[in-house]
Amino acid sequence: MITAQDALLALQAEANAEKAAEMAAYHKAPRPYLGLSVPQIELHVAAWRAELSVEDRVALAGGLWDSDVHEARVAAAKLLTQARMRPDQGAWDLIAAWAQGFDAWALADHATIAGQKRVVADPSRLDQVEGWTTSENLWTRRAALVITLPWAKMNNPKPQDLEIRERVLAWAEAYVPDRDWFIQKVVAWWLRDLSKHDAGRVRDFLYGPGQNLKTFARKEAAQYLTDD
């Protein structure tokens, strides 16, 4: 079995000090950086995934995330990014635990993309995600909308999916008074993606509670709407 220490050593072997410094300046989150690109990380993850059971992947992901090394955390999220995963409760529990400590957008997005697969597989997990919407952690609140983006993008939503859309739009409405740029941005992101599939619902939002979004957020949300 591949241990987290073995995996971390494999990543460290490709470290690039110059790129690591650039990444630290860009991401700003105070943690170690190795300077690896996402494709470099994905090559390692593909090899590890091929050798490990689901349970072992979850264990490896947990160890890599705990290292607090940026690239190791990206690898941890990639290990759990898989549509079909059985059993998947361990993966979900890990992602949900990570969400409470998110501290920057990049790692949060990698982890919530993995989480998207798990909430689509079991929408009852949205009950847990709803608790994130009132977290004191900005990045946790933001993650609640990122993880539910699949429902904004559905071409042929079923009645249950439409109910979930409305549920998430209620969360988005509650976010409108939050003037933080990242919160305004994620509301716009959700609405912009939804506008490709249900322009009317997005117009209703923008001419209702969305009137109080910041100007940039309203503009982004309406990007694909005509005459808006």
C-alpha positions as CSV (number, residue, x, y, z in Angstrom):
1,M,0.0,0.0,0.0
2,I,1.2,3.5,-0.8
3,T,1.6,5.6,2.3
4,A,1.1,9.4,2.5
5,Q,4.8,9.7,3.2
6,D,5.7,7.8,0.1
7,A,3.3,9.8,-2.0
8,L,4.6,13.1,-0.6
9,L,8.2,12.1,-1.3
10,A,7.2,11.3,-4.9
11,L,5.7,14.8,-5.3
12,Q,8.7,16.4,-3.6
13,A,11.1,14.7,-6.0
14,E,9.6,17.0,-8.8
15,A,9.7,20.2,-6.7
16,N,10.6,23.4,-8.5
17,A,11.7,26.1,-6.1
18,E,11.2,29.0,-8.6
19,K,7.6,28.0,-9.4
20,A,6.9,27.2,-5.8
21,A,7.8,30.8,-4.9
22,E,5.5,32.1,-7.7
23,M,2.6,29.8,-6.4
24,A,3.1,31.0,-2.8
25,A,2.8,34.6,-4.0
26,Y,-0.2,33.9,-6.1
27,H,-2.3,31.7,-3.7
28,K,-1.3,33.7,-0.6
29,A,-2.3,30.9,1.7
30,P,0.5,30.3,4.2
31,R,1.5,26.7,3.5
32,P,4.4,24.8,1.7
33,Y,4.4,24.8,-2.1
34,L,6.4,22.5,-4.3
35,G,5.8,24.2,-7.7
36,L,4.2,21.3,-9.5
37,S,1.5,21.8,-12.1
38,V,-1.9,20.1,-11.9
39,P,-1.1,17.7,-14.8
40,Q,2.1,16.6,-13.0
41,I,0.0,15.9,-9.9
42,E,-2.6,14.0,-11.9
43,L,0.0,11.7,-13.4
44,H,0.8,10.5,-9.8
45,V,-2.8,10.3,-8.8
46,A,-3.7,8.1,-11.8
47,A,-0.9,5.7,-10.8
48,W,-2.0,5.6,-7.1
49,R,-5.7,5.2,-8.0
50,A,-4.9,2.2,-10.2
51,E,-3.2,0.4,-7.3
52,L,-5.5,1.2,-4.4
53,S,-9.0,0.2,-3.3
54,V,-11.5,2.9,-2.5
55,E,-10.9,2.6,1.2
56,D,-7.1,2.9,0.7
57,R,-7.6,5.9,-1.6
58,V,-9.6,7.6,1.2
59,A,-6.9,6.8,3.7
60,L,-4.2,8.2,1.4
61,A,-6.2,11.3,0.6
62,G,-6.6,12.0,4.3
63,G,-2.9,11.7,4.9
64,L,-2.0,13.9,2.0
65,W,-4.4,16.6,3.1
66,D,-3.1,16.5,6.6
67,S,0.4,17.3,5.3
68,D,-0.8,20.8,4.5
69,V,1.4,20.8,1.4
70,H,-0.5,22.6,-1.4
71,E,0.2,19.9,-4.1
72,A,-0.5,17.1,-1.7
73,R,-3.9,18.6,-1.0
74,V,-4.6,18.9,-4.7
75,A,-3.6,15.2,-5.0
76,A,-5.9,14.3,-2.1
77,A,-8.9,16.0,-3.8
78,K,-8.0,14.4,-7.1
79,L,-7.9,10.9,-5.5
80,L,-11.6,11.4,-4.5
81,T,-12.8,12.9,-7.8
82,Q,-14.7,10.0,-9.3
83,A,-18.4,9.8,-10.3
84,R,-18.8,6.1,-9.4
85,M,-17.3,5.2,-6.1
86,R,-18.6,2.4,-3.8
87,P,-18.6,2.7,-0.9
88,D,-18.4,6.4,-0.9
89,Q,-19.4,7.5,2.6
90,G,-15.7,7.6,3.8
91,A,-14.9,9.9,0.9
92,W,-17.8,12.1,1.6
93,D,-17.1,12.3,5.3
94,L,-13.5,13.4,4.5
95,I,-14.5,16.1,2.0
96,A,-17.1,17.4,4.4
97,A,-14.5,17.6,7.1
98,W,-12.1,19.4,4.9
99,A,-14.8,22.0,4.0
100,Q,-14.8,23.2,7.6
101,G,-11.1,24.3,7.3
102,F,-11.0,25.7,3.8
103,D,-8.8,28.8,3.7
104,A,-8.4,29.7,0.0
105,W,-10.3,29.3,-3.2
106,A,-8.0,27.0,-5.2
107,L,-7.9,24.1,-2.8
108,A,-11.5,24.6,-1.8
109,D,-12.5,24.3,-5.5
110,H,-10.4,21.1,-6.0
111,A,-12.1,19.5,-3.0
112,T,-15.6,20.7,-3.8
113,I,-15.4,19.4,-7.3
114,A,-14.7,16.0,-5.7
115,G,-17.6,16.7,-3.4
116,Q,-19.9,17.5,-6.4
117,K,-19.8,13.8,-7.4
118,R,-20.7,12.7,-3.9
119,V,-23.8,15.0,-3.5
120,V,-25.1,14.1,-6.9
121,A,-24.7,10.4,-5.9
122,D,-26.6,11.0,-2.7
123,P,-28.6,14.3,-2.7
124,S,-29.6,13.7,1.0
125,R,-26.1,15.0,1.7
126,L,-27.3,18.5,0.9
127,D,-28.8,18.6,4.4
128,Q,-25.3,18.7,5.7
129,V,-24.2,21.2,3.0
130,E,-27.0,23.5,4.0
131,G,-25.2,23.9,7.4
132,W,-22.2,25.3,5.6
133,T,-24.3,28.3,4.4
134,T,-24.2,29.8,7.9
135,S,-20.6,29.0,8.7
136,E,-18.3,31.7,10.1
137,N,-15.8,30.5,7.5
138,L,-16.2,32.5,4.3
139,W,-14.7,29.6,2.2
140,T,-17.1,27.1,3.7
141,R,-20.1,29.3,2.9
142,R,-18.7,29.7,-0.7
143,A,-18.2,25.9,-1.0
144,A,-22.0,25.3,-0.5
145,L,-22.7,26.9,-3.9
146,V,-19.7,25.5,-5.7
147,I,-20.5,21.9,-4.6
148,T,-24.1,22.3,-5.9
149,L,-23.2,23.7,-9.3
150,P,-24.2,20.4,-11.0
151,W,-27.9,21.4,-10.4
152,A,-27.3,24.7,-12.2
153,K,-25.9,22.9,-15.2
154,M,-28.4,20.2,-15.7
155,N,-30.0,20.0,-19.2
156,N,-33.0,17.9,-18.2
157,P,-33.6,18.2,-14.5
158,K,-36.2,15.9,-12.9
159,P,-38.7,17.3,-10.4
160,Q,-36.4,16.4,-7.5
161,D,-33.6,18.3,-9.2
162,L,-35.8,21.4,-9.7
163,E,-36.6,21.3,-6.0
164,I,-32.9,21.3,-5.3
165,R,-32.3,24.2,-7.6
166,E,-34.9,26.2,-5.7
167,R,-33.3,25.2,-2.4
168,V,-29.9,26.4,-3.6
169,L,-31.3,29.6,-5.0
170,A,-32.7,30.3,-1.5
171,W,-29.2,30.0,-0.2
172,A,-28.0,32.3,-2.9
173,E,-30.7,34.8,-1.9
174,A,-29.5,34.7,1.7
175,Y,-25.9,35.5,0.4
176,V,-27.0,38.6,-1.4
177,P,-26.5,41.0,1.6
178,D,-23.0,39.5,2.2
179,R,-20.7,42.1,0.5
180,D,-17.6,39.9,0.4
181,W,-16.3,39.8,-3.2
182,F,-15.9,36.0,-3.2
183,I,-19.5,35.4,-2.0
184,Q,-20.9,37.8,-4.6
185,K,-18.7,36.1,-7.2
186,V,-20.0,32.6,-6.4
187,V,-23.6,33.7,-6.5
188,A,-22.9,35.2,-9.9
189,W,-21.2,32.0,-11.0
190,W,-24.2,29.9,-10.0
191,L,-26.7,32.2,-11.7
192,R,-24.6,32.5,-14.9
193,D,-24.4,28.7,-15.2
194,L,-28.1,28.4,-14.6
195,S,-28.9,31.0,-17.2
196,K,-27.7,28.7,-19.9
197,H,-30.5,26.3,-19.0
198,D,-33.2,28.4,-17.4
199,A,-32.8,32.0,-18.4
200,G,-36.2,33.0,-17.0
201,R,-35.5,31.8,-13.5
202,V,-32.2,33.8,-13.5
203,R,-34.1,36.9,-14.7
204,D,-36.6,36.5,-11.9
205,F,-33.7,36.3,-9.4
206,L,-31.9,39.3,-10.8
207,Y,-35.0,41.5,-10.8
208,G,-36.0,40.2,-7.4
209,P,-33.5,39.6,-4.6
210,G,-30.6,39.9,-7.0
211,Q,-31.2,43.6,-7.4
212,N,-29.0,44.1,-4.4
213,L,-26.1,42.2,-5.7
214,K,-23.0,44.2,-6.4
215,T,-22.8,45.6,-9.9
216,F,-20.1,43.3,-11.1
217,A,-22.0,40.3,-9.8
218,R,-25.2,41.3,-11.5
219,K,-23.2,41.8,-14.8
220,E,-21.5,38.4,-14.5
221,A,-24.8,36.6,-13.7
222,A,-26.4,38.2,-16.7
223,Q,-23.5,37.5,-19.1
224,Y,-25.5,35.0,-21.2
225,L,-28.9,36.7,-21.0
226,T,-30.0,38.8,-23.9
227,D,-31.3,42.3,-23.4
228,D,-30.0,42.4,-19.8
